[in-house]
Amino acid sequence: MAVKEKKRVQVKIDKDLADDTEAILNELGLNPTTAINMFYKRIVANGALPFNVSLSEEERANLRLLKATEGTPVTEFKDAKEV
């Protein structure tokens, strides 16, 4: 059986996110390489991402709030006396 050629994939992600994810993967008996390989294999098998890509209701509400408050004047205070 021929050895498959490997390709290195590098990404930069938030350190806290990586640490939290690796802790969970460790509890599942997985490492990041195995999890990423599983992810890629599901993409190939499904011809799409293996999950629904959409905003949560909370994220949508935050976006609506940001849009509604866009252009609202903001007053910055330098100290308690100015307040």
C-alpha positions in Angstrom: 0.0 0.0 0.0 1.4 3.4 -1.0 2.0 6.0 1.6 -0.3 9.0 1.0 1.4 12.3 0.5 0.7 14.8 3.3 0.0 18.5 3.0 0.5 21.0 5.9 -2.4 23.3 6.5 -1.7 26.2 8.8 -4.3 28.6 10.3 -4.2 31.3 12.9 -7.0 31.3 15.4 -7.6 32.9 18.8 -5.4 31.3 21.5 -8.3 30.9 24.0 -10.5 29.3 21.3 -7.7 26.9 20.4 -7.0 26.0 24.1 -10.7 25.5 24.9 -11.2 23.4 21.7 -8.1 21.2 22.5 -9.3 20.6 26.0 -12.7 19.3 24.7 -10.9 17.2 22.0 -8.7 15.7 24.6 -11.7 14.7 26.7 -13.1 13.0 23.5 -9.7 11.2 23.0 -8.9 13.3 19.9 -6.2 15.7 18.9 -6.6 18.7 16.6 -5.1 16.9 13.6 -7.6 14.1 13.8 -10.5 16.5 14.3 -9.4 18.6 11.3 -9.1 15.5 9.2 -12.6 14.4 10.3 -13.9 17.9 9.3 -12.3 17.8 5.9 -13.6 14.2 5.2 -17.2 15.3 6.1 -16.8 18.3 3.7 -15.7 15.9 0.9 -18.5 13.3 1.7 -21.2 16.0 1.9 -20.0 18.3 -0.7 -20.7 21.1 1.8 -19.9 22.1 5.4 -21.1 19.5 7.9 -23.1 22.0 9.8 -25.5 24.8 9.1 -23.7 28.1 8.8 -26.0 30.7 10.2 -26.2 33.3 13.0 -27.8 32.4 16.3 -30.8 34.4 17.4 -28.6 36.2 19.9 -26.1 37.1 17.2 -28.9 38.4 14.9 -30.3 40.5 17.8 -26.9 42.0 18.4 -26.6 42.9 14.7 -30.1 44.5 14.8 -29.0 46.5 17.9 -25.8 47.6 16.2 -27.7 48.7 13.1 -30.4 50.5 15.1 -27.8 52.5 17.1 -25.6 53.2 14.1 -24.9 57.0 14.0 -26.1 57.5 17.6 -23.8 60.2 19.0 -21.4 59.0 21.7 -20.1 61.2 24.5 -16.8 60.2 26.0 -16.1 61.4 29.5 -12.5 61.8 30.7 -13.3 61.4 34.4 -16.1 61.1 36.9 -16.2 64.9 37.2 -17.3 65.3 33.6 -20.2 62.8 34.1 
